[in-house]
Amino acid sequence: MRALRWAGDAQRVRKLWWAAALVATGLAQVAVTVLADGKSVIERWTPALGLVVSVLGLLSTLTQSESGTGEGRGTDWLKGRADALAEVVQDMWAAEARLRRLQDPEPLPVRWSAVDAPLADHDENVRRGAEAHTALRSGQLSDARAAFLSVPSRRVVVLGQPGSGKTVLALSLTLELLAARQPGDAVPVVLPVGTWDAVREPLRVWTAARIAADFPALAAGVPGGGTLADALVAARLVLPVLDGFDELPEAQRTPAMRRLNAELDADSPLYLTSRTDAYAATVEACDVLTAAAVVELSPLRLTDAASYLTRTSRPRRMPDGRIGTAWSATLARLAAPGGPPEDALRQVLSRPLMVAMARAVHGDGGRDPGQLLDGRFRTAAQIEEHLLTAFVPAVFGDTSGSCRTTEDAQRWLGFLARHLRNRDTGQFAWWELQSAVPRIVRLLAPGALAACLSAVVAGAVMTLVAPHTMIDLWADGELYELVGNASGVVAGCVVGLAVLIDRTGRTSLRVLMAKAALAAATLGILIGVTAEPLYGASIADLGDA
């Protein structure tokens, strides 16, 4: 982890060095202005200092890729970065597992069974001369790593219905592989494949770009071009865990499958999850994933769901004196034949996602589970809608020690839902959130900020350096023209930069605003120091000369 953080620290050091150069130049301008007696001295020093800044900027650009790579620059050095990445990924997904409460007390026993042709490749291609992969024929969550390693090709496709546990299985596999990983081995990295533009982007290019976006320290340059993420992918030190093949637009799925088969080397591992219908349609239109074993998640057993809900509910003494839970009466009714409400609830509890929601709403949330069978819900869809509606209030209902409230969460989630609907996608990528801000705001806000800030800084510096001149400019009405024209130049430059960066989509509005503020403050100092005190006339006056 220290190595990975070092790469990010090196980038920050370069940026601080560049900012320090700008500040030092501004201070030097101030010193020259205050100490110089004649205009000729100023005319000699001003271009020289500008040249120094330009040279420093050029050197910073030329040395950027070299300074962030360390001393080794060999295979061992790159494996060290992979080891550091493994620590970060493990910490991140361990925190996600706690957030999903997979350790409280343990995950649901999601089970699977193998799927043969036509969804899977020929058995000979999967086995590659090895013994039959019996560990993959059937299993459950705790067997994820053993099942994956039992496939000689190291390629597995996991299919299932919505909410069947595909993502949790991918998360569990990642953590198990990381726990058993040896130094220098490939690092499993979960990547939401729905963000891949398979028509335009090669698989490796997208993989490296996504990793660099998720782990900014890996965006550091390396000798010969590219980033640390590019180097790790090229060295096969990343094991892609592609989650959500069905999240790709339908028109992208066939190109994505073709790219996977064409661009994966014979010994390239891959783990892919998808909804069954989306994957089946892609196979019918294109091909299977070469050499990949395919498994499908089974519906959750009622006994497993009942055991989980019982174990996650607080023990209480029942009216007959026995120890039970809030779920005892409801689960007892499900164990016996019943009518439509019982059948609907059994169907809902066959999916791990709905079981987790039922726990949050009717276990942790304190609602009586008996409401699910009191006649108000007669179909599975009605129960699911009830759980989805009550889930956010149940999770955010306790605001003790937190500034979050149910209303805030609903407002934020509503904003995200509208944003995704407007983009016609169900896939959320945090670095694309800036697109939710109107384009006109993204373009004009940095310029407006730069103009205002540079005007304030320039005015403040001029007041400190030449207060009497400032009074004269104010009295003559020339101050507004001086500061306004200078600020307009700054704003124009920043808006042009905003348009250029906005086209790449790689810089957030917050980062752009911060850069605009730094540029405006620096230029404001230079304007304030050099404009009137140096030449004895405002910028407006220069146009009349």
C-alpha positions as semicolon CSV with decimal commas, in nm:
position;residue;x (nm);y (nm);z (nm)
1;M;0,000;0,000;0,000
2;R;0,289;0,233;0,076
3;A;0,425;0,183;-0,275
4;L;0,092;0,266;-0,435
5;R;0,052;0,571;-0,218
6;W;0,407;0,677;-0,306
7;A;0,313;0,696;-0,672
8;G;0,026;0,928;-0,586
9;D;0,250;1,130;-0,352
10;A;0,500;1,178;-0,633
11;Q;0,231;1,334;-0,849
12;R;0,125;1,564;-0,565
13;V;0,488;1,668;-0,508
14;R;0,521;1,765;-0,875
15;K;0,203;1,971;-0,856
16;L;0,320;2,142;-0,535
17;W;0,657;2,213;-0,697
18;W;0,484;2,379;-0,991
19;A;0,256;2,584;-0,761
20;A;0,557;2,685;-0,552
21;A;0,732;2,806;-0,867
22;L;0,436;3,027;-0,953
23;V;0,418;3,169;-0,600
24;A;0,794;3,228;-0,594
25;T;0,771;3,410;-0,925
26;G;0,492;3,629;-0,793
27;L;0,691;3,711;-0,479
28;A;0,995;3,789;-0,691
29;Q;0,784;4,027;-0,899
30;V;0,672;4,197;-0,579
31;A;1,030;4,228;-0,456
32;V;1,153;4,369;-0,787
33;T;0,864;4,614;-0,800
34;V;0,919;4,742;-0,449
35;L;1,298;4,761;-0,463
36;A;1,351;4,884;-0,820
37;D;1,398;5,256;-0,876
38;G;1,362;5,272;-1,248
39;K;1,142;5,142;-1,520
40;S;1,431;4,983;-1,710
41;V;1,499;4,737;-1,427
42;I;1,139;4,626;-1,437
43;E;1,144;4,585;-1,812
44;R;1,451;4,360;-1,784
45;W;1,323;4,143;-1,496
46;T;0,961;4,089;-1,597
47;P;1,033;3,889;-1,917
48;A;1,311;3,700;-1,739
49;L;1,083;3,588;-1,460
50;G;0,817;3,486;-1,712
51;L;1,078;3,280;-1,894
52;V;1,172;3,104;-1,569
53;V;0,812;3,003;-1,510
54;S;0,777;2,874;-1,866
55;V;1,097;2,670;-1,841
56;L;0,990;2,522;-1,509
57;G;0,656;2,423;-1,662
58;L;0,831;2,260;-1,957
59;L;1,067;2,066;-1,730
60;S;0,772;1,953;-1,516
61;T;0,597;1,818;-1,825
62;L;0,907;1,645;-1,964
63;T;0,997;1,480;-1,633
64;Q;0,645;1,379;-1,532
65;S;0,657;1,023;-1,665
66;E;1,007;0,959;-1,534
67;S;0,968;1,093;-1,181
68;G;0,670;0,880;-1,091
69;T;0,822;0,543;-1,169
70;G;1,066;0,477;-0,891
71;E;1,414;0,340;-0,931
72;G;1,351;-0,024;-1,019
73;R;1,144;0,013;-1,337
74;G;1,164;-0,365;-1,379
75;T;0,942;-0,666;-1,328
76;D;1,005;-0,675;-0,953
77;W;0,916;-0,308;-0,920
78;L;0,591;-0,362;-1,112
79;K;0,503;-0,664;-0,899
80;G;0,558;-0,446;-0,595
81;R;0,297;-0,206;-0,729
82;A;0,064;-0,501;-0,783
83;D;0,115;-0,606;-0,420
84;A;0,029;-0,254;-0,309
85;L;-0,282;-0,255;-0,529
86;A;-0,388;-0,587;-0,374
87;E;-0,381;-0,432;-0,026
88;V;-0,593;-0,139;-0,139
89;V;-0,845;-0,362;-0,319
90;Q;-0,871;-0,592;-0,019
91;D;-0,935;-0,302;0,218
92;M;-1,194;-0,154;-0,018
93;W;-1,396;-0,473;-0,068
94;A;-1,367;-0,576;0,295
95;A;-1,533;-0,244;0,379
96;E;-1,799;-0,314;0,114
97;A;-1,861;-0,658;0,266
98;R;-1,916;-0,496;0,605
99;L;-2,149;-0,241;0,447
100;R;-2,352;-0,526;0,300
101;R;-2,333;-0,700;0,641
102;L;-2,197;-1,019;0,492
103;Q;-2,017;-1,088;0,819
104;D;-2,330;-1,035;1,032
105;P;-2,338;-1,325;1,105
106;E;-2,245;-1,475;0,764
107;P;-2,355;-1,451;0,400
108;L;-2,663;-1,629;0,272
109;P;-2,582;-1,977;0,136
110;V;-2,612;-1,890;-0,233
111;R;-2,588;-2,209;-0,439
112;W;-2,512;-2,277;-0,803
113;S;-2,512;-2,557;-1,054
114;A;-2,313;-2,600;-1,375
115;V;-2,465;-2,508;-1,712
116;D;-2,360;-2,702;-2,018
117;A;-2,404;-2,637;-2,390
118;P;-2,535;-2,433;-2,558
119;L;-2,445;-2,158;-2,305
120;A;-2,105;-2,307;-2,220
121;D;-1,813;-2,390;-2,447
122;H;-1,722;-2,747;-2,536
123;D;-1,604;-2,937;-2,233
124;E;-1,273;-3,019;-2,405
125;N;-1,198;-2,647;-2,444
126;V;-1,275;-2,581;-2,079
127;R;-1,089;-2,878;-1,931
128;R;-0,790;-2,858;-2,169
129;G;-0,695;-3,217;-2,107
130;A;-0,737;-3,200;-1,729
131;E;-0,974;-3,404;-1,520
132;A;-1,340;-3,306;-1,514
133;H;-1,393;-2,998;-1,300
134;T;-1,617;-3,162;-1,041
135;A;-1,578;-2,870;-0,798
136;L;-1,777;-2,656;-1,037
137;R;-2,073;-2,888;-1,090
138;S;-2,242;-2,754;-0,778
139;G;-2,147;-2,549;-0,475
140;Q;-2,219;-2,244;-0,265
141;L;-2,067;-1,913;-0,167
142;S;-1,790;-2,056;0,050
143;D;-1,669;-2,270;-0,242
144;A;-1,619;-1,978;-0,483
145;R;-1,238;-1,980;-0,487
146;A;-1,205;-2,360;-0,508
147;A;-1,453;-2,373;-0,794
148;F;-1,275;-2,095;-0,984
149;L;-0,933;-2,255;-0,944
150;S;-1,068;-2,594;-1,052
151;V;-1,121;-2,461;-1,405
152;P;-0,794;-2,500;-1,602
153;S;-0,877;-2,202;-1,825
154;R;-0,948;-1,983;-1,520
155;R;-1,255;-1,849;-1,697
156;V;-1,594;-1,865;-1,530
157;V;-1,930;-1,711;-1,621
158;V;-2,187;-1,675;-1,343
159;L;-2,550;-1,639;-1,449
160;G;-2,857;-1,561;-1,244
161;Q;-3,179;-1,369;-1,216
162;P;-3,192;-1,012;-1,077
163;G;-3,108;-1,013;-0,707
164;S;-2,984;-1,373;-0,711
165;G;-2,645;-1,289;-0,558
166;K;-2,413;-1,256;-0,859
167;T;-2,237;-0,944;-0,730
168;V;-2,199;-1,085;-0,379
169;L;-2,047;-1,401;-0,526
170;A;-1,799;-1,190;-0,726
171;L;-1,715;-0,990;-0,412
172;S;-1,662;-1,308;-0,207
173;L;-1,441;-1,461;-0,477
174;T;-1,231;-1,144;-0,489
175;L;-1,176;-1,143;-0,114
176;E;-1,094;-1,515;-0,108
177;L;-0,842;-1,481;-0,391
178;L;-0,681;-1,182;-0,220
179;A;-0,660;-1,366;0,112
180;A;-0,473;-1,657;-0,052
181;R;-0,271;-1,441;-0,293
182;Q;0,107;-1,470;-0,297
183;P;0,337;-1,169;-0,367
184;G;0,364;-1,107;-0,738
185;D;0,039;-1,286;-0,830
186;A;-0,233;-1,123;-1,036
187;V;-0,471;-0,896;-0,845
188;P;-0,847;-0,960;-0,881
189;V;-1,017;-0,627;-0,951
190;V;-1,396;-0,594;-0,974
191;L;-1,494;-0,383;-1,274
192;P;-1,853;-0,291;-1,368
193;V;-1,851;-0,397;-1,731
194;G;-2,154;-0,181;-1,808
195;T;-1,921;0,121;-1,841
196;W;-1,733;-0,038;-2,133
197;D;-1,787;0,102;-2,482
198;A;-1,703;-0,224;-2,656
199;V;-1,753;-0,079;-3,002
200;R;-1,477;0,181;-2,965
201;E;-1,251;0,062;-2,682
202;P;-1,025;-0,244;-2,680
203;L;-1,064;-0,454;-2,366
204;R;-0,720;-0,377;-2,226
205;V;-0,752;-0,005;-2,290
206;W;-1,084;0,009;-2,109
207;T;-0,960;-0,212;-1,824
208;A;-0,656;0,008;-1,761
209;A;-0,859;0,330;-1,789
210;R;-1,119;0,202;-1,544
211;I;-0,854;0,089;-1,295
212;A;-0,680;0,428;-1,322
213;A;-1,014;0,600;-1,258
214;D;-1,088;0,387;-0,951
215;F;-0,731;0,407;-0,817
216;P;-0,595;0,752;-0,918
217;A;-0,241;0,670;-0,803
218;L;-0,221;0,420;-1,090
219;A;-0,273;0,704;-1,338
220;A;0,093;0,801;-1,285
221;G;0,303;0,784;-1,600
222;V;0,573;0,524;-1,674
223;P;0,873;0,534;-1,909
224;G;0,776;0,476;-2,269
225;G;0,428;0,622;-2,225
226;G;0,112;0,496;-2,066
227;T;0,022;0,468;-1,700
228;L;0,092;0,232;-1,414
229;A;-0,249;0,080;-1,478
230;D;-0,154;0,015;-1,842
231;A;0,168;-0,151;-1,730
232;L;-0,008;-0,374;-1,476
233;V;-0,265;-0,488;-1,732
234;A;0,001;-0,550;-1,998
235;A;0,206;-0,755;-1,750
236;R;-0,102;-0,969;-1,669
237;L;-0,093;-0,863;-1,307
238;V;-0,467;-0,789;-1,308
239;L;-0,740;-1,056;-1,298
240;P;-1,055;-0,888;-1,434
241;V;-1,375;-0,964;-1,244
242;L;-1,632;-0,819;-1,483
243;D;-1,961;-0,764;-1,305
244;G;-2,288;-0,696;-1,487
245;F;-2,252;-0,800;-1,851
246;D;-2,628;-0,745;-1,882
247;E;-2,577;-0,377;-1,789
248;L;-2,422;-0,320;-2,130
249;P;-2,666;-0,173;-2,383
250;E;-2,808;-0,450;-2,597
251;A;-2,626;-0,322;-2,906
252;Q;-2,295;-0,344;-2,717
253;R;-2,319;-0,704;-2,595
254;T;-2,233;-0,881;-2,920
255;P;-1,929;-0,656;-2,990
256;A;-1,822;-0,707;-2,628
257;M;-1,835;-1,087;-2,660
258;R;-1,640;-1,072;-2,985
259;R;-1,375;-0,853;-2,826
260;L;-1,345;-1,084;-2,526
261;N;-1,284;-1,386;-2,747
262;A;-1,052;-1,202;-2,985
263;E;-0,843;-1,007;-2,734
264;L;-0,803;-1,249;-2,444
265;D;-0,487;-1,458;-2,468
266;A;-0,509;-1,834;-2,421
267;D;-0,395;-1,809;-2,059
268;S;-0,586;-1,491;-1,968
269;P;-0,821;-1,549;-1,672
270;L;-1,164;-1,388;-1,652
271;Y;-1,465;-1,389;-1,424
272;L;-1,791;-1,260;-1,572
273;T;-2,140;-1,217;-1,423
274;S;-2,462;-1,160;-1,613
275;R;-2,836;-1,207;-1,605
276;T;-2,923;-1,535;-1,769
277;D;-3,152;-1,399;-2,041
278;A;-2,905;-1,131;-2,156
279;Y;-2,617;-1,379;-2,178
280;A;-2,829;-1,640;-2,355
281;A;-2,940;-1,385;-2,615
282;T;-2,579;-1,280;-2,674
283;V;-2,464;-1,640;-2,718
284;E;-2,748;-1,701;-2,963
285;A;-2,648;-1,395;-3,166
286;C;-2,273;-1,439;-3,143
287;D;-2,079;-1,707;-2,957
288;V;-2,001;-1,848;-2,615
289;L;-1,710;-1,716;-2,410
290;T;-1,422;-1,932;-2,524
291;A;-1,297;-2,193;-2,274
292;A;-1,526;-2,059;-2,001
293;A;-1,718;-2,277;-1,758
294;V;-2,070;-2,149;-1,693
295;V;-2,270;-2,181;-1,373
296;E;-2,615;-2,051;-1,281
297;L;-2,725;-1,941;-0,936
298;S;-3,019;-2,131;-0,794
299;P;-3,319;-1,977;-0,616
300;L;-3,267;-1,952;-0,243
301;R;-3,420;-2,236;-0,044
302;L;-3,696;-2,137;0,196
303;T;-3,521;-2,319;0,479
304;D;-3,202;-2,118;0,417
305;A;-3,394;-1,788;0,403
306;A;-3,586;-1,878;0,721
307;S;-3,268;-1,973;0,904
308;Y;-3,100;-1,646;0,801
309;L;-3,394;-1,426;0,905
310;T;-3,418;-1,608;1,237
311;R;-3,046;-1,581;1,312
312;T;-3,035;-1,209;1,227
313;S;-3,331;-1,113;1,449
314;R;-3,309;-1,034;1,818
315;P;-3,414;-1,325;2,041
316;R;-3,733;-1,262;2,238
317;R;-3,964;-1,458;2,464
318;M;-4,285;-1,561;2,292
319;P;-4,634;-1,562;2,458
320;D;-4,607;-1,938;2,515
321;G;-4,278;-1,894;2,703
322;R;-4,050;-2,023;2,429
323;I;-3,762;-1,819;2,283
324;G;-3,827;-1,698;1,932
325;T;-3,794;-1,390;1,710
326;A;-4,020;-1,140;1,537
327;W;-4,016;-1,371;1,234
328;S;-4,125;-1,688;1,415
329;A;-4,499;-1,665;1,347
330;T;-4,455;-1,554;0,985
331;L;-4,205;-1,829;0,904
332;A;-4,427;-2,088;1,067
333;R;-4,710;-1,992;0,831
334;L;-4,475;-2,022;0,531
335;A;-4,378;-2,375;0,636
336;A;-4,739;-2,490;0,595
337;P;-4,958;-2,474;0,283
338;G;-5,127;-2,139;0,238
339;G;-5,295;-1,904;-0,003
340;P;-5,173;-1,630;-0,239
341;P;-5,002;-1,416;0,032
342;E;-4,791;-1,712;0,148
343;D;-4,704;-1,814;-0,208
344;A;-4,605;-1,456;-0,294
345;L;-4,379;-1,423;0,012
346;R;-4,213;-1,759;-0,060
347;Q;-4,136;-1,638;-0,411
348;V;-3,990;-1,310;-0,280
349;L;-3,772;-1,487;-0,023
350;S;-3,617;-1,704;-0,296
351;R;-3,391;-1,410;-0,391
352;P;-3,102;-1,307;-0,163
353;L;-3,152;-0,935;-0,236
354;M;-3,513;-0,945;-0,118
355;V;-3,416;-1,146;0,191
356;A;-3,161;-0,879;0,282
357;M;-3,424;-0,609;0,234
358;A;-3,677;-0,802;0,441
359;R;-3,420;-0,822;0,718
360;A;-3,355;-0,446;0,706
361;V;-3,725;-0,349;0,695
362;H;-3,891;-0,609;0,919
363;G;-3,601;-0,716;1,135
364;D;-3,365;-0,427;1,199
365;G;-3,633;-0,172;1,105
366;G;-3,868;-0,295;1,378
367;R;-4,173;-0,351;1,158
368;D;-4,385;-0,656;1,228
369;P;-4,316;-0,921;0,957
370;G;-4,677;-1,031;1,001
371;Q;-4,772;-0,733;0,782
372;L;-4,645;-0,929;0,483
373;L;-4,921;-1,190;0,531
374;D;-5,211;-0,981;0,658
375;G;-5,378;-0,967;0,317
376;R;-5,259;-0,631;0,187
377;F;-4,999;-0,798;-0,039
378;R;-5,122;-1,076;-0,264
379;T;-4,850;-1,084;-0,529
380;A;-4,471;-1,099;-0,525
381;A;-4,451;-0,767;-0,711
382;Q;-4,654;-0,594;-0,439
383;I;-4,426;-0,727;-0,166
384;E;-4,114;-0,625;-0,358
385;E;-4,251;-0,275;-0,410
386;H;-4,326;-0,252;-0,038
387;L;-3,973;-0,360;0,057
388;L;-3,811;-0,122;-0,192
389;T;-4,023;0,169;-0,066
390;A;-3,954;0,097;0,301
391;F;-3,586;0,013;0,263
392;V;-3,443;0,368;0,263
393;P;-3,646;0,486;0,566
394;A;-3,542;0,169;0,748
395;V;-3,173;0,219;0,675
396;F;-3,166;0,596;0,741
397;G;-3,432;0,603;1,011
398;D;-3,178;0,623;1,294
399;T;-3,002;0,957;1,249
400;S;-2,826;0,955;1,585
401;G;-2,467;1,070;1,541
402;S;-2,519;1,137;1,172
403;C;-2,624;1,430;0,957
404;R;-2,801;1,199;0,713
405;T;-3,178;1,178;0,721
406;T;-3,436;0,979;0,530
407;E;-3,542;1,290;0,339
408;D;-3,183;1,364;0,237
409;A;-3,128;1,007;0,119
410;Q;-3,450;1,003;-0,080
411;R;-3,365;1,336;-0,240
412;W;-3,013;1,224;-0,335
413;L;-3,131;0,889;-0,467
414;G;-3,406;1,061;-0,665
415;F;-3,148;1,292;-0,820
416;L;-2,931;0,994;-0,919
417;A;-3,231;0,809;-1,060
418;R;-3,326;1,105;-1,278
419;H;-2,965;1,145;-1,386
420;L;-2,942;0,780;-1,494
421;R;-3,280;0,797;-1,667
422;N;-3,171;1,102;-1,863
423;R;-2,856;0,919;-1,970
424;D;-3,065;0,611;-2,060
425;T;-2,852;0,378;-1,850
426;G;-2,874;0,183;-1,529
427;Q;-2,500;0,188;-1,470
428;F;-2,360;0,446;-1,230
429;A;-1,999;0,561;-1,261
430;W;-1,883;0,815;-1,005
431;W;-1,645;0,994;-1,242
432;E;-1,935;1,062;-1,481
433;L;-2,142;1,235;-1,213
434;Q;-2,016;1,573;-1,330
435;S;-2,230;1,526;-1,640
436;A;-2,533;1,579;-1,415
437;V;-2,429;1,944;-1,386
438;P;-2,567;2,149;-1,681
439;R;-2,301;2,196;-1,948
440;I;-2,334;2,575;-1,943
441;V;-2,248;2,569;-1,571
442;R;-1,949;2,343;-1,627
443;L;-1,817;2,580;-1,891
444;L;-1,887;2,918;-1,732
445;A;-1,843;2,848;-1,359
446;P;-1,461;2,815;-1,366
447;G;-1,431;3,133;-1,576
448;A;-1,666;3,327;-1,350
449;L;-1,477;3,210;-1,044
450;A;-1,144;3,301;-1,203
451;A;-1,264;3,647;-1,306
452;C;-1,401;3,735;-0,964
453;L;-1,109;3,592;-0,772
454;S;-0,843;3,749;-0,992
455;A;-1,020;4,087;-0,964
456;V;-1,028;4,064;-0,584
457;V;-0,668;3,948;-0,557
458;A;-0,541;4,206;-0,807
459;G;-0,724;4,485;-0,626
460;A;-0,596;4,372;-0,287
461;V;-0,236;4,344;-0,402
462;M;-0,246;4,682;-0,577
463;T;-0,385;4,840;-0,261
464;L;-0,097;4,699;-0,057
465;V;0,175;4,786;-0,309
466;A;0,055;5,130;-0,425
467;P;-0,231;5,260;-0,211
468;H;-0,200;5,618;-0,339
469;T;-0,217;5,504;-0,701
470;M;-0,526;5,301;-0,621
471;I;-0,695;5,609;-0,478
472;D;-0,611;5,805;-0,792
473;L;-0,743;5,525;-1,017
474;W;-1,061;5,507;-0,814
475;A;-1,110;5,880;-0,838
476;D;-1,047;5,879;-1,214
477;G;-1,278;5,585;-1,277
478;E;-0,998;5,380;-1,431
479;L;-0,985;5,109;-1,164
480;Y;-1,284;4,923;-1,304
481;E;-1,130;4,913;-1,650
482;L;-0,796;4,794;-1,520
483;V;-0,926;4,513;-1,303
484;G;-1,211;4,429;-1,541
485;N;-0,990;4,393;-1,848
486;A;-0,732;4,189;-1,662
487;S;-0,998;3,964;-1,511
488;G;-1,159;3,920;-1,851
489;V;-0,832;3,785;-1,988
490;V;-0,808;3,539;-1,701
491;A;-1,170;3,431;-1,739
492;G;-1,130;3,379;-2,114
493;C;-0,825;3,158;-2,065
494;V;-0,996;2,947;-1,799
495;V;-1,316;2,906;-2,002
496;G;-1,107;2,789;-2,298
497;L;-0,936;2,538;-2,071
498;A;-1,275;2,426;-1,940
499;V;-1,405;2,360;-2,291
500;L;-1,094;2,161;-2,379
501;I;-1,101;1,946;-2,067
502;D;-1,478;1,901;-2,075
503;R;-1,443;1,723;-2,409
504;T;-1,217;1,459;-2,258
505;G;-1,446;1,391;-1,962
506;R;-1,147;1,313;-1,741
507;T;-1,148;1,612;-1,507
508;S;-1,423;1,677;-1,256
509;L;-1,582;2,017;-1,213
510;R;-1,448;2,039;-0,859
511;V;-1,089;1,980;-0,973
512;L;-1,132;2,228;-1,258
513;M;-1,270;2,492;-1,021
514;A;-0,976;2,438;-0,787
515;K;-0,729;2,482;-1,074
516;A;-0,914;2,790;-1,190
517;A;-0,893;2,937;-0,841
518;L;-0,518;2,870;-0,822
519;A;-0,458;3,020;-1,166
520;A;-0,674;3,322;-1,089
521;A;-0,503;3,389;-0,757
522;T;-0,159;3,363;-0,914
523;L;-0,246;3,583;-1,212
524;G;-0,427;3,824;-0,984
525;I;-0,105;3,873;-0,788
526;L;0,092;3,933;-1,107
527;I;-0,171;4,175;-1,240
528;G;-0,188;4,360;-0,913
529;V;0,188;4,392;-0,887
530;T;0,281;4,468;-1,247
531;A;-0,010;4,666;-1,396
532;E;-0,017;5,012;-1,236
533;P;0,287;5,014;-1,006
534;L;0,520;4,909;-1,289
535;Y;0,410;5,125;-1,577
536;G;0,225;5,411;-1,410
537;A;-0,082;5,358;-1,628
538;S;-0,377;5,124;-1,640
539;I;-0,429;4,854;-1,901
540;A;-0,695;5,074;-2,056
541;D;-0,444;5,356;-2,093
542;L;-0,202;5,130;-2,280
543;G;-0,457;5,092;-2,557
544;D;-0,451;5,469;-2,614
545;A;-0,073;5,491;-2,631
